[in-house]
């Protein structure tokens, strides 16, 4: 299906029972987000808000709200796109399987971006920033944000569209010290393509012109976050996935997406930074206020009858989890090409993606010797040295073991069972200290600063995992409420974190005398009942609230030739620390306001 606009997509979803219109006026301050979150949690339909308070424009959300709906949107193109990506990553597949991949080059050629010169829909009318839907999702957010922007930039002195960058970088529309209608904030993180352009413009005399597209065919937003092989542009990818060439125009000195619903043009002020944020982000906490580039607004364009495309960013899973789902579908077959020896990889969405990466790899170096991690350590180093995967904080990798019961990285509980049954904490921990971590992860020692740990497992079963605690188990004062999250994983509730009195030494000394051989992993938390209640709670708390170099301890620990390990249980301190960002908590008044749509007579009653 080729959608020429976001409105055409909405009509298609409505015809197939996958969209509900909300005709009553809704407040973009917290209320729209609260409605969206509840519908997403209920695996409900896309939402079209016909009356947005304070704006003349309608808004739409949750179009990617379930994997099934994401598949529906791109039902006619996914298989074709997979073939093109496969050839880009490894051209030899065209020679090895010519009949299977013969159509792929034509798919790419037919999807090249197309310049429009007349009658472009985006030039229908102009508006101002304050007339756009001012969506605020969380009570501590610094203002209204564009949550699904497509930020377009070109290198200096270039007019070659294939050298452009299209990325999804956070845009703050209001709040803080931005001059209303004149300035907006542009937040981008490390390992982002726009940073290269920004550096090049800082070294030139050319103004750094940028365009922000909102809406357009559903493939456009997805193309802005898709990690693409070298040489495949985001615009070509959008054309392939959308079965429609990416149409663009040049208006003055700016490039515009012809099919977008809105386009904000402007110039990045090279030597100016301003506070941006806070913002409720995808780790489930606020990203705090930091200085980021400022964009001076030139013009805001919109098409006729546009839709403001938004989502809610928060503790995963959320709507943007479907982006990860689709990325996995498209690149799954390329794992072995990008990372030789790797057979599976899973950035765990429930843990915020970058905090926890789990993987499986082959161990083929010396099969005649005792099994131990060798090749998988080489694979782990390559993972931590490559693009977005370099932001992983915890990388847990297991060797393929055909003698073991089947296990997969996509069965998180089963994967942990395999790992914890076999891992040797004396040998299998490998730290990187004083390095970079995800910009949004505040568990580290500074902004973008923290540590990593590789847990690499290869070998026979060393222990049975515990399901119940020993009858004589005890804890020292300040530690209580032991719970079992998964077999072999013990969650202990600790007193609030105090940097002057951690209580760790006392706990480790006490645990030395406990019979805990069947519990190789212990996690200290603020609320053991919450953490152990679900698998998602366990991975979220454990891996977003700990910094490996600072928060990993061990029972009967030792350092041999600078290699740290422990003979007993590994202990992760996942308590909230004073430097952590606050977690996202819904606004009670917004919850009450949204209730009216979910009551018996409300349009969303079936999803209550």
Secondary structure, DSSP 8 states (H G I E B T S, - for coil): ---SSHHHHHHHHHHTT-EEEE-S-B-TBTHHHHHHHHHHHTT--EEEES-BTT-SSEEEE-TT-SHHHHHHHTTTTHHHHHHHHHHHH-THHHHHTHHHHTTHHHHHHTTS-EE--S--GGGSEEE-GGGS---B-STT-SS-EESS-EEEE--TT---GGG-EEE--EEE-SSTT--TTTEEEEE--TT-HHHHHHHHHHTSSS-EEEEEEE-SSHHHHHHTT----TT--HHHHHHHHHTS--EEEEETTEEEETT-SEEEEEEEEEEEEEEE--EE-TTSBEE--EEEEEEEEEEEEE-TT-EEE-----SSSSTTHHHHHHHHHHHGGGHHHHSTTEEEEEE-GGGTSTTEEEEEE---TTTTS---SSHHHHHHHHHTTSGGGGG-SEEEEEE--TTS----TTSHHHHHHHHHHH--TTTSEEEEEEEE--TT--SSSBTTEEEEEEEEE-SS------SS--TT----TTEEEEEEEETTEEEEEE----TT---HHHHHHHHTTS--TT--EEEEES-HHHHHH-HHHHHHHHHHS--HHHHEEETTEEEETTEEEESS-EEEE-S--TTS--B----HHHHHHHHHHHSTTSTTGGG-
